[in-house]
Amino acid sequence: MALKITHDCINCDVCEPECPNEAISQGIEIYQIDPQLCTECVGHFDRPQCVAVCPVDCIPLDPEHAETQEQLLQKYRRLTTLTR
């Protein structure tokens, strides 16, 4: 499943450059994650890099975008094929 950024976000700017899929961008009030691009870093890293660097722990799983590990891996493959 994709991740989401909650309103606990303090706009510290550390998550955006860590995303290998460029799924994180500045929203109107807080950063946001595009679920079409988020793979939870599957294919790139062992754990989501945005979660690892977030100082306020405001990036949980998004239950509205449930995906299996296999679906995340397929999304990673699709995304990396498009960028080559």
N, CA, C and O atoms as a GROMACS GRO file, in nm:
protein
  336
    1MET      N    1   0.084  -0.117   0.000
    1MET     CA    2   0.000   0.000   0.000
    1MET      C    3   0.088   0.122   0.000
    1MET      O    4   0.201   0.119   0.049
    2ALA      N    5   0.039   0.227  -0.054
    2ALA     CA    6   0.114   0.352  -0.058
    2ALA      C    7   0.118   0.413   0.082
    2ALA      O    8   0.044   0.373   0.172
    3LEU      N    9   0.204   0.509   0.097
    3LEU     CA   10   0.214   0.583   0.222
    3LEU      C   11   0.141   0.715   0.207
    3LEU      O   12   0.108   0.757   0.096
    4LYS      N   13   0.115   0.780   0.320
    4LYS     CA   14   0.054   0.913   0.316
    4LYS      C   15   0.118   0.998   0.423
    4LYS      O   16   0.172   0.947   0.521
    5ILE      N   17   0.112   1.128   0.405
    5ILE     CA   18   0.165   1.221   0.503
    5ILE      C   19   0.046   1.283   0.575
    5ILE      O   20  -0.046   1.334   0.513
    6THR      N   21   0.051   1.278   0.708
    6THR     CA   22  -0.060   1.330   0.787
    6THR      C   23  -0.040   1.479   0.819
    6THR      O   24   0.064   1.537   0.788
    7HIS      N   25  -0.140   1.537   0.880
    7HIS     CA   26  -0.134   1.680   0.915
    7HIS      C   27  -0.039   1.707   1.030
    7HIS      O   28  -0.024   1.822   1.072
    8ASP      N   29   0.026   1.604   1.083
    8ASP     CA   30   0.131   1.625   1.183
    8ASP      C   31   0.260   1.672   1.117
    8ASP      O   32   0.356   1.708   1.185
    9CYS      N   33   0.263   1.672   0.983
    9CYS     CA   34   0.381   1.715   0.906
    9CYS      C   35   0.419   1.858   0.945
    9CYS      O   36   0.334   1.946   0.957
   10ILE      N   37   0.550   1.879   0.965
   10ILE     CA   38   0.600   2.012   1.001
   10ILE      C   39   0.671   2.080   0.883
   10ILE      O   40   0.738   2.181   0.901
   11ASN      N   41   0.656   2.024   0.764
   11ASN     CA   42   0.718   2.080   0.642
   11ASN      C   43   0.868   2.101   0.658
   11ASN      O   44   0.921   2.206   0.622
   12CYS      N   45   0.935   2.002   0.710
   12CYS     CA   46   1.079   2.013   0.734
   12CYS      C   47   1.162   1.990   0.608
   12CYS      O   48   1.282   2.017   0.608
   13ASP      N   49   1.101   1.941   0.502
   13ASP     CA   50   1.167   1.923   0.372
   13ASP      C   51   1.263   1.805   0.364
   13ASP      O   52   1.335   1.793   0.264
   14VAL      N   53   1.269   1.717   0.462
   14VAL     CA   54   1.366   1.608   0.454
   14VAL      C   55   1.316   1.487   0.375
   14VAL      O   56   1.398   1.409   0.326
   15CYS      N   57   1.186   1.470   0.363
   15CYS     CA   58   1.134   1.350   0.296
   15CYS      C   59   1.142   1.359   0.143
   15CYS      O   60   1.175   1.261   0.076
   16GLU      N   61   1.113   1.474   0.090
   16GLU     CA   62   1.103   1.488  -0.056
   16GLU      C   63   1.228   1.442  -0.131
   16GLU      O   64   1.216   1.363  -0.224
   17PRO      N   65   1.348   1.486  -0.094
   17PRO     CA   66   1.466   1.442  -0.171
   17PRO      C   67   1.502   1.295  -0.150
   17PRO      O   68   1.580   1.240  -0.227
   18GLU      N   69   1.447   1.232  -0.047
   18GLU     CA   70   1.478   1.092  -0.020
   18GLU      C   71   1.397   0.994  -0.105
   18GLU      O   72   1.434   0.877  -0.116
   19CYS      N   73   1.288   1.040  -0.167
   19CYS     CA   74   1.201   0.951  -0.242
   19CYS      C   75   1.261   0.916  -0.378
   19CYS      O   76   1.279   1.005  -0.462
   20PRO      N   77   1.293   0.789  -0.402
   20PRO     CA   78   1.353   0.750  -0.529
   20PRO      C   79   1.256   0.757  -0.647
   20PRO      O   80   1.298   0.756  -0.763
   21ASN      N   81   1.126   0.763  -0.619
   21ASN     CA   82   1.025   0.766  -0.725
   21ASN      C   83   0.968   0.905  -0.748
   21ASN      O   84   0.879   0.923  -0.831
   22GLU      N   85   1.020   1.003  -0.676
   22GLU     CA   86   0.970   1.141  -0.685
   22GLU      C   87   0.820   1.147  -0.661
   22GLU      O   88   0.747   1.221  -0.728
   23ALA      N   89   0.773   1.067  -0.564
   23ALA     CA   90   0.631   1.061  -0.531
   23ALA      C   91   0.590   1.169  -0.432
   23ALA      O   92   0.470   1.193  -0.412
   24ILE      N   93   0.686   1.235  -0.369
   24ILE     CA   94   0.656   1.335  -0.266
   24ILE      C   95   0.672   1.475  -0.325
   24ILE      O   96   0.772   1.505  -0.391
   25SER      N   97   0.572   1.559  -0.298
   25SER     CA   98   0.579   1.698  -0.345
   25SER      C   99   0.511   1.788  -0.242
   25SER      O  100   0.434   1.742  -0.157
   26GLN      N  101   0.540   1.916  -0.250
   26GLN     CA  102   0.479   2.012  -0.159
   26GLN      C  103   0.334   2.034  -0.198
   26GLN      O  104   0.304   2.067  -0.313
   27GLY      N  105   0.244   2.014  -0.104
   27GLY     CA  106   0.102   2.039  -0.126
   27GLY      C  107   0.068   2.180  -0.082
   27GLY      O  108   0.157   2.261  -0.057
   28ILE      N  109  -0.058   2.209  -0.072
   28ILE     CA  110  -0.102   2.343  -0.031
   28ILE      C  111  -0.058   2.374   0.112
   28ILE      O  112  -0.006   2.482   0.139
   29GLU      N  113  -0.078   2.278   0.203
   29GLU     CA  114  -0.042   2.300   0.343
   29GLU      C  115   0.076   2.216   0.388
   29GLU      O  116   0.162   2.264   0.462
   30ILE      N  117   0.081   2.092   0.344
   30ILE     CA  118   0.187   1.999   0.384
   30ILE      C  119   0.234   1.921   0.262
   30ILE      O  120   0.175   1.931   0.154
   31TYR      N  121   0.339   1.845   0.281
   31TYR     CA  122   0.385   1.758   0.173
   31TYR      C  123   0.280   1.650   0.148
   31TYR      O  124   0.202   1.616   0.237
   32GLN      N  125   0.279   1.597   0.026
   32GLN     CA  126   0.185   1.491  -0.010
   32GLN      C  127   0.258   1.383  -0.088
   32GLN      O  128   0.363   1.407  -0.148
   33ILE      N  129   0.199   1.265  -0.087
   33ILE     CA  130   0.256   1.150  -0.158
   33ILE      C  131   0.158   1.107  -0.266
   33ILE      O  132   0.040   1.084  -0.240
   34ASP      N  133   0.208   1.096  -0.388
   34ASP     CA  134   0.127   1.048  -0.500
   34ASP      C  135   0.122   0.895  -0.492
   34ASP      O  136   0.224   0.830  -0.512
   35PRO      N  137   0.005   0.836  -0.464
   35PRO     CA  138  -0.003   0.691  -0.452
   35PRO      C  139   0.027   0.617  -0.581
   35PRO      O  140   0.059   0.498  -0.578
   36GLN      N  141   0.017   0.685  -0.695
   36GLN     CA  142   0.051   0.621  -0.823
   36GLN      C  143   0.201   0.604  -0.840
   36GLN      O  144   0.246   0.523  -0.922
   37LEU      N  145   0.279   0.679  -0.763
   37LEU     CA  146   0.425   0.672  -0.772
   37LEU      C  147   0.492   0.605  -0.652
   37LEU      O  148   0.606   0.561  -0.660
   38CYS      N  149   0.420   0.599  -0.541
   38CYS     CA  150   0.477   0.543  -0.418
   38CYS      C  151   0.483   0.392  -0.423
   38CYS      O  152   0.382   0.325  -0.447
   39THR      N  153   0.602   0.338  -0.401
   39THR     CA  154   0.621   0.193  -0.393
   39THR      C  155   0.671   0.152  -0.255
   39THR      O  156   0.714   0.038  -0.236
   40GLU      N  157   0.665   0.244  -0.158
   40GLU     CA  158   0.720   0.220  -0.024
   40GLU      C  159   0.869   0.186  -0.036
   40GLU      O  160   0.924   0.117   0.050
   41CYS      N  161   0.932   0.232  -0.140
   41CYS     CA  162   1.073   0.210  -0.172
   41CYS      C  163   1.104   0.065  -0.209
   41CYS      O  164   1.221   0.027  -0.219
   42VAL      N  165   1.000  -0.017  -0.231
   42VAL     CA  166   1.021  -0.154  -0.278
   42VAL      C  167   1.096  -0.146  -0.411
   42VAL      O  168   1.061  -0.068  -0.499
   43GLY      N  169   1.200  -0.227  -0.423
   43GLY     CA  170   1.283  -0.225  -0.543
   43GLY      C  171   1.404  -0.135  -0.530
   43GLY      O  172   1.502  -0.151  -0.603
   44HIS      N  173   1.397  -0.040  -0.437
   44HIS     CA  174   1.508   0.053  -0.417
   44HIS      C  175   1.579   0.028  -0.283
   44HIS      O  176   1.702   0.019  -0.278
   45PHE      N  177   1.501   0.016  -0.176
   45PHE     CA  178   1.555   0.004  -0.041
   45PHE      C  179   1.475  -0.097   0.038
   45PHE      O  180   1.367  -0.140  -0.004
   46ASP      N  181   1.528  -0.137   0.154
   46ASP     CA  182   1.460  -0.233   0.241
   46ASP      C  183   1.343  -0.172   0.318
   46ASP      O  184   1.254  -0.243   0.362
   47ARG      N  185   1.344  -0.039   0.334
   47ARG     CA  186   1.236   0.028   0.405
   47ARG      C  187   1.212   0.164   0.342
   47ARG      O  188   1.301   0.220   0.278
   48PRO      N  189   1.093   0.219   0.361
   48PRO     CA  190   1.063   0.351   0.304
   48PRO      C  191   1.158   0.458   0.358
   48PRO      O  192   1.167   0.478   0.479
   49GLN      N  193   1.225   0.526   0.269
   49GLN     CA  194   1.324   0.625   0.310
   49GLN      C  195   1.260   0.748   0.373
   49GLN      O  196   1.319   0.809   0.463
   50CYS      N  197   1.142   0.787   0.328
   50CYS     CA  198   1.075   0.903   0.386
   50CYS      C  199   1.042   0.877   0.533
   50CYS      O  200   1.057   0.965   0.617
   51VAL      N  201   0.998   0.754   0.563
   51VAL     CA  202   0.966   0.718   0.701
   51VAL      C  203   1.093   0.719   0.785
   51VAL      O  204   1.091   0.763   0.901
   52ALA      N  205   1.202   0.673   0.729
   52ALA     CA  206   1.328   0.666   0.802
   52ALA      C  207   1.380   0.803   0.843
   52ALA      O  208   1.441   0.817   0.949
   53VAL      N  209   1.356   0.905   0.761
   53VAL     CA  210   1.411   1.038   0.791
   53VAL      C  211   1.311   1.132   0.857
   53VAL      O  212   1.350   1.239   0.904
   54CYS      N  213   1.184   1.096   0.863
   54CYS     CA  214   1.081   1.185   0.917
   54CYS      C  215   1.101   1.205   1.068
   54CYS      O  216   1.098   1.108   1.144
   55PRO      N  217   1.121   1.330   1.112
   55PRO     CA  218   1.146   1.353   1.254
   55PRO      C  219   1.020   1.351   1.341
   55PRO      O  220   1.031   1.345   1.463
   56VAL      N  221   0.901   1.355   1.280
   56VAL     CA  222   0.778   1.358   1.360
   56VAL      C  223   0.690   1.235   1.339
   56VAL      O  224   0.577   1.231   1.389
   57ASP      N  225   0.738   1.136   1.267
   57ASP     CA  226   0.665   1.011   1.247
   57ASP      C  227   0.523   1.035   1.195
   57ASP      O  228   0.425   0.990   1.254
   58CYS      N  229   0.514   1.107   1.082
   58CYS     CA  230   0.382   1.142   1.026
   58CYS      C  231   0.356   1.077   0.891
   58CYS      O  232   0.277   1.128   0.812
   59ILE      N  233   0.423   0.963   0.863
   59ILE     CA  234   0.405   0.898   0.733
   59ILE      C  235   0.364   0.752   0.753
   59ILE      O  236   0.448   0.662   0.746
   60PRO      N  237   0.235   0.730   0.777
   60PRO     CA  238   0.185   0.592   0.793
   60PRO      C  239   0.145   0.532   0.658
   60PRO      O  240   0.147   0.599   0.555
   61LEU      N  241   0.108   0.405   0.662
   61LEU     CA  242   0.049   0.340   0.544
   61LEU      C  243  -0.086   0.404   0.516
   61LEU      O  244  -0.157   0.445   0.608
   62ASP      N  245  -0.120   0.412   0.390
   62ASP     CA  246  -0.248   0.470   0.349
   62ASP      C  247  -0.346   0.356   0.321
   62ASP      O  248  -0.336   0.292   0.217
   63PRO      N  249  -0.442   0.331   0.412
   63PRO     CA  250  -0.534   0.219   0.392
   63PRO      C  251  -0.624   0.235   0.269
   63PRO      O  252  -0.685   0.138   0.225
   64GLU      N  253  -0.634   0.355   0.215
   64GLU     CA  254  -0.714   0.377   0.095
   64GLU      C  255  -0.642   0.329  -0.032
   64GLU      O  256  -0.703   0.322  -0.138
   65HIS      N  257  -0.514   0.297  -0.020
   65HIS     CA  258  -0.436   0.251  -0.135
   65HIS      C  259  -0.361   0.122  -0.098
   65HIS      O  260  -0.238   0.117  -0.100
   66ALA      N  261  -0.438   0.020  -0.066
   66ALA     CA  262  -0.381  -0.109  -0.026
   66ALA      C  263  -0.318  -0.180  -0.146
   66ALA      O  264  -0.380  -0.194  -0.251
   67GLU      N  265  -0.194  -0.225  -0.126
   67GLU     CA  266  -0.122  -0.300  -0.230
   67GLU      C  267  -0.036  -0.406  -0.163
   67GLU      O  268   0.015  -0.386  -0.053
   68THR      N  269  -0.022  -0.518  -0.228
   68THR     CA  270   0.065  -0.625  -0.178
   68THR      C  271   0.209  -0.592  -0.215
   68THR      O  272   0.236  -0.502  -0.295
   69GLN      N  273   0.301  -0.666  -0.156
   69GLN     CA  274   0.443  -0.649  -0.191
   69GLN      C  275   0.464  -0.674  -0.341
   69GLN      O  276   0.542  -0.604  -0.405
   70GLU      N  277   0.395  -0.774  -0.395
   70GLU     CA  278   0.408  -0.805  -0.537
   70GLU      C  279   0.357  -0.690  -0.624
   70GLU      O  280   0.418  -0.656  -0.724
   71GLN      N  281   0.245  -0.630  -0.585
   71GLN     CA  282   0.193  -0.515  -0.659
   71GLN      C  283   0.289  -0.396  -0.653
   71GLN      O  284   0.308  -0.325  -0.752
   72LEU      N  285   0.349  -0.375  -0.536
   72LEU     CA  286   0.447  -0.267  -0.523
   72LEU      C  287   0.569  -0.293  -0.611
   72LEU      O  288   0.622  -0.201  -0.672
   73LEU      N  289   0.613  -0.419  -0.616
   73LEU     CA  290   0.727  -0.455  -0.701
   73LEU      C  291   0.692  -0.436  -0.848
   73LEU      O  292   0.776  -0.390  -0.926
   74GLN      N  293   0.572  -0.472  -0.888
   74GLN     CA  294   0.529  -0.450  -1.026
   74GLN      C  295   0.524  -0.301  -1.060
   74GLN      O  296   0.562  -0.260  -1.170
   75LYS      N  297   0.477  -0.220  -0.965
   75LYS     CA  298   0.474  -0.076  -0.986
   75LYS      C  299   0.616  -0.021  -1.001
   75LYS      O  300   0.643   0.062  -1.087
   76TYR      N  301   0.707  -0.070  -0.915
   76TYR     CA  302   0.848  -0.031  -0.925
   76TYR      C  303   0.904  -0.064  -1.064
   76TYR      O  304   0.969   0.020  -1.126
   77ARG      N  305   0.878  -0.184  -1.111
   77ARG     CA  306   0.928  -0.225  -1.244
   77ARG      C  307   0.870  -0.138  -1.354
   77ARG      O  308   0.942  -0.099  -1.447
   78ARG      N  309   0.741  -0.106  -1.344
   78ARG     CA  310   0.678  -0.020  -1.444
   78ARG      C  311   0.740   0.121  -1.440
   78ARG      O  312   0.772   0.177  -1.545
   79LEU      N  313   0.756   0.175  -1.322
   79LEU     CA  314   0.813   0.308  -1.308
   79LEU      C  315   0.957   0.317  -1.356
   79LEU      O  316   0.996   0.414  -1.421
   80THR      N  317   1.037   0.216  -1.325
   80THR     CA  318   1.178   0.220  -1.366
   80THR      C  319   1.193   0.192  -1.514
   80THR      O  320   1.290   0.238  -1.576
   81THR      N  321   1.100   0.118  -1.573
   81THR     CA  322   1.104   0.095  -1.718
   81THR      C  323   1.071   0.224  -1.792
   81THR      O  324   1.129   0.253  -1.897
   82LEU      N  325   0.977   0.302  -1.738
   82LEU     CA  326   0.937   0.428  -1.801
   82LEU      C  327   1.048   0.533  -1.798
   82LEU      O  328   1.055   0.618  -1.886
   83THR      N  329   1.134   0.527  -1.698
   83THR     CA  330   1.237   0.629  -1.683
   83THR      C  331   1.367   0.594  -1.754
   83THR      O  332   1.460   0.675  -1.755
   84ARG      N  333   1.375   0.478  -1.812
   84ARG     CA  334   1.499   0.439  -1.881
   84ARG      C  335   1.498   0.484  -2.024
   84ARG      O  336   1.594   0.460  -2.097
   0.00000   0.00000   0.00000
